């Protein structure tokens, strides 16, 4: 489980970073999306991983070490909402920039080749 | 402590947020109402934050300088989110309120009409900035950062246009990426220590097993990079001058406090987590020092290289951040007090500069504006010099030019650090504190040299711009200048003057704030011992 999650986070981060450094605005948005997925998974991982167990705390004496820490999950929820909203705003700005500059290059002008 | 005084801590966050929500309900045509409400809120914030400063600095408590802790939702300290107002937070909130009120006042002249929902976004920005200064929880800090950033995205784009959209695109992208770094840092710190409360974090540092310490340091470093981006530290600062230059003047003025949010958090966290009593004392201090010095050098060159005043102001913001970060890296109680004084002085001065740039440049003809680097700074000064000399006595300086020129000179004084205004005391105090240590470190010498050089560069750039924009006779009729525009600039400069006249008490306050940063126990104890409502005092 750890290996799979680590691989997933690593792949998402690597692809996200690569896209972030691309010259087209749409690639940048996709890069930021992938990066935020990676970060969200990373936060979940910070609260310990546990498989094959019900997500409910039973009655009686409970050993908290047997359960996943719920705080990071609450943090992830906040982080998801925020990154979703800011990405939506960025998309609007990108559309405006495309309309005003006539190009989808991140600098608003094409490189002189 | 009476009940309403207790809620003073949360008022700077709740009040603008509430008014913000109310303003959304009215449509843009009810401009007067919106202006009155938002300006009233900004004025109320000045009063509230002044009361907060008074209360924290002594007020009616037995032990002056005890931080005020506010338990949100009445949850006990490490489990719920706390707001903490100590001397440092309170003075930062006061600074924000003063700058916010003056910028909003200025905006009423015409800038709030150049796009929808200016007042809502502006108040939201104040909410976020105040929240970031007052919170005692690192994840809550992230949330307030996002609030202030979301509002700032809207404000950068206020007035639209191609330049703003282009700069806004870069600004938003960089800040989203930075927020992700912030989250990674918070997650790593939480994974190691199991807490998000800053005071609790400081105490739990001691129990972190040595194996995990490296992970903690990595988390803190990633978090630090996120704040250094916001503070505009070289080489993470290329977004700053351009974004600030294209923003509407009142927006740029309030943005002057936003870089200081980054500086504040670095100061707060480095004193709590990496203070003298900590296991990893002095972590990353060298990095802060050299990054700060590099920023100052880059900013100084930038001030000399740019011909537009907005560019000068943007690079000056970088110089001031660099000075603060380098001074934070060097640490020490005397230096911290000096840097806090410098922070207050430079923030007010930059705010005034951003407000005065637009009326000054409005005066200049389009072709007078020096755009490219290749062009000469002045037109040939010697052409027609003799004829001009003859009627020199008869030249009448129009009133508006006189006011603008006077204001411009008074803006230059605190920026360059010349005697009659607060900038001089601030820089003098920093240099004095640096000389206090017996063997002066090479980095301290460099800092002293850069402080003086950056002041000189500012003076040169401002003089050049002043001669070109104000002194050069122009055939056009003098610009119209409304009282609404002059008053806030005057207010900010008056605040600089007040800092100068009241330097004694202000400096004592800053020394108290610095002492609390060096000896972090007061902060930690206040948070740990915070009582819930109804709980009996022991």
Boltz contact constraints between the chains, C-beta under 6 A:
constraints:
  - contact:
      token1: [A, 28]
      token2: [B, 173]
      max_distance: 6.0
  - contact:
      token1: [A, 32]
      token2: [B, 176]
      max_distance: 6.0
  - contact:
      token1: [A, 35]
      token2: [B, 180]
      max_distance: 6.0
  - contact:
      token1: [A, 39]
      token2: [B, 180]
      max_distance: 6.0
  - contact:
      token1: [A, 39]
      token2: [B, 183]
      max_distance: 6.0
  - contact:
      token1: [A, 39]
      token2: [B, 184]
      max_distance: 6.0
  - contact:
      token1: [A, 42]
      token2: [B, 187]
      max_distance: 6.0
  - contact:
      token1: [A, 43]
      token2: [B, 187]
      max_distance: 6.0
  - contact:
      token1: [A, 46]
      token2: [B, 187]
      max_distance: 6.0
  - contact:
      token1: [A, 46]
      token2: [B, 190]
      max_distance: 6.0
  - contact:
      token1: [A, 46]
      token2: [B, 191]
      max_distance: 6.0
  - contact:
      token1: [A, 75]
      token2: [B, 139]
      max_distance: 6.0
  - contact:
      token1: [A, 79]
      token2: [B, 183]
      max_distance: 6.0
  - contact:
      token1: [A, 82]
      token2: [B, 146]
      max_distance: 6.0
  - contact:
      token1: [A, 86]
      token2: [B, 176]
      max_distance: 6.0
  - contact:
      token1: [A, 89]
      token2: [B, 153]
      max_distance: 6.0
  - contact:
      token1: [A, 90]
      token2: [B, 172]
      max_distance: 6.0
  - contact:
      token1: [A, 93]
      token2: [B, 168]
      max_distance: 6.0
  - contact:
      token1: [A, 93]
      token2: [B, 169]
      max_distance: 6.0
  - contact:
      token1: [A, 93]
      token2: [B, 172]
      max_distance: 6.0
  - contact:
      token1: [A, 96]
      token2: [B, 165]
      max_distance: 6.0
  - contact:
      token1: [A, 97]
      token2: [B, 165]
      max_distance: 6.0
  - contact:
      token1: [A, 97]
      token2: [B, 169]
      max_distance: 6.0
  - contact:
      token1: [A, 100]
      token2: [B, 162]
      max_distance: 6.0
  - contact:
      token1: [A, 100]
      token2: [B, 165]
      max_distance: 6.0
  - contact:
      token1: [A, 108]
      token2: [B, 166]
      max_distance: 6.0
